[in-house]
Amino acid sequence: MISSILAIGQNGEIGYQGELPWRGMFAEDKEYYLQHTYRNIRVGARGSVNSFEHSRLCYLVSSKPSPKPDYCEDIFDYNKFTPLDILSTIQKNHPLLNVYVVG
């Protein structure tokens, strides 16, 4: 299953200054995020996948493919791969886990 969890700020922004706009402010939202991504895969930009504990599997999507951060399984250059290619590859590598596109 592929799902999306987006942290949207009061002005409709997704992400704020390289972090999630609700980080540290809304305990219920943070708990929802942590419960749903636990033992599953997170896919997103640096600020999104780096916002919480690094023990969770994650894949980074970036225009700067190197160096790969140690907290991610792999990194995809979004200039070379389509979203479908990225998600298909991740699902193929982890067929029993849910994939959450986070932002």
N, C-alpha and C positions, 0 to 999 in steps of 0.2 A: 504494500500500500504506500502511496506517496501522498503526503499531506503538507500543509504549509502553516507555519506559525509566524505571524508578523507582529512585531511590537510597533504600534502606531502611536505617535505622539499627539499632543493636543492640537497641533496644526496640520495633522495628516502626514507628517514625515515618517519615513521608515528608516530608522537609524538616526542618531544624532551625535555628531562629533566623534564618529568611529565607534560608538557604543549603542546599545539598545536604549531607546528613550525612556523606558519604564524601569530600567535597572535600578534596584535599591529603593524604589518608591512604592511599588504596588506588590505587596507580598503574595496576594492571591494569584496574580498574573505570573509571577516568578515560579510559584509552586506548580501551577498548571504546566508551564514550560518544562520544568524539571521532571515532573511525573511522566509527561508524554515522550520526552526524548530519552529517558532512562532506558538503557539497554537497546537503543535504537540508533539510527544514523542521523546526524545533522549535516546539512549541506548549506553553505552560504558564504558570504564575504567574510573578511578577516574579523571585523567588529562583531559580527553575529555569532560566529562559531567560537570566538575567543572570549566571549562574555561570561561564560560560566565554567565550571570545572572541566579540566582537560582529560578526565578519565573516560569521557564519553566519545564514542567513535564519531569522527567528523571528516568531511571532505571540504576543501576550500575551493572556491571558484573566484578567480582573480585574473586581471590582465598582467600581473607580475608573477609568473609561474615559478620563479626560483628566488631565493632558496625556499624549500618546503619547510614550513614550521614543524617543529617536533610534535606539536599537539594534534596534527592531522594525519590521517591515513595516506592521503594523496592530495594533489592539487591539480585543478583543471584550468587551463587557459581559455577564458570565454571567447577569445578571438579565434580559437581553433576548433572548439567543440560547440555544438548546439545544446540547448537545455535537454532535449530528448536524448542525445548521445550521452550526456553526463549522467542523467538519471537512469538510463538503461544499463550503463556500465556498472553503476553502484548497485542496482538491483541484482544484476547478474553475479556480482561479487558477494552479495549478502542476501540471498533469496529468502531467508527466514525472518529478516528484520524489516521494520517499517522505516521509511525514509521521510525525514522532515526537512523541508526547505525552510530555513529560518532567516529572519531578517528583522 
